[in-house]
Amino acid sequence: MNTLITGTSQGIGKALAELFLAGGHAVIGIDRQCASISHKNYTHYQLDIRDYEHLPDLPPIQILINNAGTQNENDIDTNLKALIHITEKYGVQPQIHSILHIGSASAHTGSEFPEYCASKGGVLAYTKNVAMRVAPFGATCNSLDPGGVLTPLNDCVMQDADLWAQIMEETPLRRWATPEEIAQWAYFLTVTNTFCTGQSIIVDGGESIKHNFVWKE
């Protein structure tokens, strides 16, 4: 299937593209950085997803994964407004099979930067809106909401021993996900799944359910 993935140069997006290519899909990547994947079935467009005037004309897309995002850098413009524009341009059409938004567990907990939380919270509501509108095509739309993931964007805390120890205390499984683990979830929700729709799936090692109950011994 023709699969469009945004943010494919590193981290989760790159893992997504490689997994879908391995599965025999034709993958189109959009990223403001240059291509980091070389494959006969991969096409790369180097541009910012906010640059609406230069978004390419593409063949009908069957699978759309909105992965590109920022953290504390014009978050609402990128994580929400551009995601909406990409989805309306490529996703809401009769040949679509599935749409997946890569959200964040922070949309559920309210942690992290204010604009980041707001942008990801908007994705939750938009996911339900799109699910209703693509249902007549027999298509699904969900969001996959990770907690911590081992990507270059998180190096600043991954390389700080004290901060990392604190983070692990808040993560019941005592580790973060790999990009490949998140990609496997995305593949299931877009390729295997045909009935779950309008849902926001949290994959965070239990971070969002962690609570500390303090009482007198």
N, C-alpha and C positions, 0 to 999 in steps of 0.2 A: 504494500500500500504506500502511496505517496504520503510521507510523514514530514511535517514542518516542525522544527524545534528551534526555539530562540535561545540564545546564550550558550552556544556549543563549543566555545574555545577552551573551556576549562571546567573543572569541578563536575557538578551534577549534569550539566548540559552535554559535556563531552562524553560522559559515561552513558547517557541516554542515546546519543547518536551512535556510539560504537555498538551498543546492544541492539538497536534497531537495524543497523547495517548487518550485524551478524545474523539477524533473523530474516534477512532477505528483503528488507524494505528499502525503498528509495528515499533517502533522507536529504532534506533541504535545511541548511542551517543559516540563521541570521545572527550576527554578533558584531559588536563594534570593534572587536579585535580580529586579526587575521586568522585564517583557518589553521587549525592544529590537527586536522584529520585529512588523510589522503586515502581516498577509496573511490573506485569507479562509479559507485552509486551515491556518492556524496557531492552535493553542490553547495557552495558557500557564498553568502552575500555579506560583505563587510560594510555594515552601516548600523547606526543607532536606531533602535525600534521606535524612538520618538520622532524620527525623520520621516513623517508620514508621506511626504511628496515623493520620496525616492524608494518606497517599498516596491519590490518587484511584482510584476504580473506573473503568476504561477499557474501551472496546471491544477485541476481540481485536487484539493487536499482531502485525504481520508482521515488522517490522524493529525491533530494539532496539539502540541505541548508548549504551553507558555512557561518557559523556565527563566528567561532573562530577568534580572532584577538587581536592585542596588540596596545598600544599607546605609542610611544617613547621608544620602546623596540624591536629592530630587526624587524621593521615594514614591510619592503619589503620582508624579508625572510618568515614571517608568513602571513601577510595580502595578499600578492600577489603570491609569489613563491609556498608556501604550498597550497594555494587555487587552483592554477593551477594544481598542482600535484594531489590533491584530486579529482578535477573535471575530469581530464583525466583518472584516475584510476577507478572511480566509476560512473561518470556521462555520459560520451560520449559513449553510448552503446545502442543497439536497444530497450531495455526494459525501458529506461528512459521515464518518463512522464513530469517532470519539474525539472529545476535547478534554484536555487535562491541564489544570492550572497548578503550578508548583507554588503553593502558599507557604505558610509558616505556622508552627505551633504557637507563635507569639500572637497570632490573630485570635487565639482562644484564651490565652493567659494575660495578654496586655503587657507582657514584659518587652524589653528592648526599647529602642528609640520611639518617641511618640508618633512621628510621621510614618515610620516603618510599620508600627502596629496598625495605624489607621489604614495604610495602603493595603496591608494583608487582610484586615478585617473587611474592607470593601470587596476583596476578591471572594470572600465567603458568600456574600449576598449576590454578587454577580454570577457566581457559579450556579446558584439556584435559578436565576433568571434565564441563563443560557440553556440549562437543562430542560426547562419548559419549552423553549423555542426550537430546540433541535429534536425533541422527542417525536414530532411528526415524521422526521426522516429516519426514525428507528435508531437514532444516535444517542450516546451518553455524554454527560459532562460532569466531571467531578474535580475536586481539588485534593492534592496530596500535600500534606502540611508537615514537613520535617521539623524536628528539633535541631540539635547540633549535628553538623555534618563535617567530616574531615576534608575541607577544601582550602585552597590557598587564601580565600577571603577571610578565613578564620585563624590564619597564622599568628596574629597578634596575641591571641589568648592561648593558642595551642603551644606556643613556645615560652609562655610564662608559667613556670612551675607552680607558683603560689595560686595564680588565678585558675590554672587547670585543676588543681586539687579541690578548690572550692566548687568549680563546675561539676566535677565528678561526684561530689557530695549531693548535688541536686539531681543527679541522673541515676535512677535505681539500677540500671544495668551496668553502670560504671564505665560506660564507653559511649562514643559518638558513632553515628552511622558512617559507612563509607559511601561515596557517590554511587558505587555499583549496587549497593543494597537499595538505595532510593530508586535507581533505574529499574531494578527488578519489580518494585511496587508499581512504578509507572507503566511498565510493559503489561503487567497484569490488568491494570485498570483501563488501559486503552485497547489492548488486543484481545486478551482472554475474556474480560468482563463484557457482558452484553445487557445486563439488567440493573446493576447498581448505578444510580444516577442522582445528581443533585446533592451529593454527599461530600463531606470534608473529612478526609482520612488522616488522622494524626499518627505519625511514625516518629517517635521521639525518645524511645528507650524508657518511657515512663516519666519523663521530666514533668509533663503537664499534670500528672496526678500526684506528684510529690508534695507532701505537706508534713510539717514538723509539729507533732503534738507534744506540748510541754506541760508537765503536771508534777505535783509533789510526789516524791518517792515514798 
